[in-house]
Amino acid sequence: MNNHDYIIRRETPADYRAVENLVRESFWNVYRPGCLEHFVLKCLRGNGAFVPELDFVMEKDGRIIGQNVFVKAEIRCDSGASFPILTMGPFCIAPEWKRQGYGKRLLDYSLGKAAEYGAKAVCFEGNIDFYGKSGFVAASSLGVRYHGLPEGADDSFFLGRELVPGALDSVRGEYATPACYFAAEAEPDAFERYERTFPPKEKRVLPGQIFEK
Ligand SMILES: CC(C)(COP(=O)(O)OP(=O)(O)OC[C@H]1O[C@@H](n2cnc3c(N)ncnc32)[C@H](O)[C@@H]1OP(=O)(O)O)[C@@H](O)C(=O)NCCC(=O)NCCS
C-alpha cells in the first residue's frame, strides 16, 4: 500500500523481535496485569495453523507501528461437519499511534487479503465498538456459538464476519479458540524465560482488565 504515511507488508524473520516487542508494549496491562500475547505470537508462527501469507506489519517512518496475523480455525457444525474459517490476532497498534485510524486501516487491509486468500469467514474475541466499524457482528447472529459458554451467558465479546456474503447462511455450530492461543498457559516456564529477555515492565491491576493474571 502506498499513497499514505504508512506501508503494510508481510512480516519477515528480521522483524520478529521488533514485532514481539510491539505486541508486548501494546497489550501490556490491557487485558491483565502484564500480557501474554507476545509469547503467543512467537509460538503461533511455528504452528501449522498459522497463515504466513496473512502475517502483516504496518510500517511508518521506517518503524513498525502495527501488526496482525491469522490462524486457521473451524466451526464444528451441529451436523457433525467442520467448516473452515480463520481466527485473528494478536492484532495491535503501538500505544503512541492508537486512535488515529491506523488500526482500522490495517484491519480492513488484512481482512481484504484474507478474503483474497480464500477464507470464508473470521471469528474471534473482540470489542464490537472497534470491530463493528469493519463489518463484524455478534457471532451468535451468524449462528456460531462460543465453546464452553453456559446457555444465556454474555457472548457479546465473540464476533464474526463473513468474508464471502452468505457463507455462513447454512452453517450452525460452535467455535473454540485454537489450542495454540494458550501457549503461555501450557508452557508457563518457557513463557517466564522468554518474558525475562525483555526489559522489565511494571505489571499493574487496572480497571477494564478481563483476567486477574
Ligand atoms: C484495538 C486497536 C488495534 C485499535 O487500533 P486503533 O488504531 O487505536 O483504532 P482506530 O483509531 O483505527 O479506531 C477506529 C475507531 O474504532 C473505535 N475504537 C478504537 N479503539 C477502541 C476502543 N478501545 N474502545 C472502543 N472503541 C474503539 C473508535 O470509534 C475509533 O474511532 P475514533 O477514535 O474516531 O473514536 C489498538 O487500540 C490496540 O492495539 N489495542 C491494544 C491491543 C488490543 O486490544 N488489540 C485487539 C485485541 S482484540
The ligand as an ORCA input file, in Angstrom:
! r2SCAN-3c Opt
* xyz 0 1
  C      -7.528     -2.241     19.269
  C      -6.516     -1.418     18.486
  C      -5.777     -2.316     17.485
  C      -7.286     -0.328     17.721
  O      -6.381      0.391     16.923
  P      -6.518      1.980     16.756
  O      -5.544      2.398     15.730
  O      -6.416      2.602     18.103
  O      -8.012      2.114     16.233
  P      -8.587      3.230     15.232
  O      -8.006      4.569     15.536
  O      -8.435      2.752     13.828
  O     -10.112      3.189     15.692
  C     -11.172      3.359     14.817
  C     -12.426      3.577     15.648
  O     -12.723      2.398     16.423
  C     -13.180      2.775     17.714
  N     -12.271      2.288     18.734
  C     -10.924      2.111     18.627
  N     -10.419      1.602     19.770
  C     -11.452      1.477     20.609
  C     -11.581      1.025     21.945
  N     -10.520      0.580     22.643
  N     -12.805      1.038     22.503
  C     -13.864      1.490     21.827
  N     -13.815      1.932     20.552
  C     -12.631      1.923     19.956
  C     -13.255      4.251     17.741
  O     -14.575      4.649     17.399
  C     -12.294      4.686     16.676
  O     -12.649      5.907     16.144
  P     -12.423      7.277     16.984
  O     -11.015      7.232     17.559
  O     -12.605      8.318     15.946
  O     -13.471      7.284     18.041
  C      -5.489     -0.724     19.418
  O      -6.196      0.093     20.319
  C      -4.626     -1.679     20.228
  O      -3.567     -2.085     19.786
  N      -5.048     -2.052     21.467
  C      -4.264     -2.890     22.383
  C      -4.219     -4.312     21.893
  C      -5.600     -4.840     21.579
  O      -6.520     -4.703     22.364
  N      -5.736     -5.489     20.409
  C      -7.002     -6.045     19.966
  C      -7.283     -7.338     20.639
  S      -8.882     -7.985     20.156
*
